[in-house]
């Protein structure tokens, strides 16, 4: 499996046209977030970078490439517990948000035909209806204001700052009048915390940004992704069955979904 190909190119343009259009270096930034997924009281932190300019943002995962591991443990004379810690060295998770085209593209990985395959999922930006409150607190020496909004089955409590007047935030959470610093869902299963802010983020007066996903990955719609995701149990069975000893049988039990997105819009579901 080829690793992620992410190209973020900054280069100098003689007439400084992009910078002149925005006329605001504060529109270029780099934010480091820690995402914590706390499913089944087992918090797992991951570091992400958010790079943004006046037109788009790129939220991408920072991690070492893990390897696949599996162990086979005897539980009785004729039974074995097959325990897998499956971590594939596939593509990192990336979310590209283009406000000019009003689209989000995400680089994701799914099981297909007994192995991992990466896709680029394209969807329209879903405008979150934020309820901005009059509650404030300090975060990283910035005055943050509380907002509450719902997105795909979860209610989020976000803290944003008007001191950085951009509409960006971690993952697919955006649309507030200032940068989202911290955000958690009400069950404390999905959390993002700001760790470092670098604004303006300019090197050698860069004035043009370009981003490209790897051309090796198929592009699919959100409805196609939802359909493929629903087939993951059967795909995982294919994968694990290939690792079982001859004559062994496998049984799978139902477990709680650990998805960040718990539900989708009716318009998406009707296309399945």
Protein Blocks (a to p, Z undefined) as FASTA:
>chain_A
ZZddddddddddfklmmmmmnopaklpccddddddddehhiacdddddddddfkbccddd
dddddddddddddfbfkbccdddddddfbddddddddfklopacddddddeehiacdddd
ddddddddddddfbdcdeehiacddddddeehiacdddddfklccfbdehjbghiabdcf
bdcdfklmaccddfbdcddddehhiabdcddddfkbccddfklmmmmmmmmmmmmmmmmm
mmpcehiacdddddddfbfblbdcfklmmmZZ
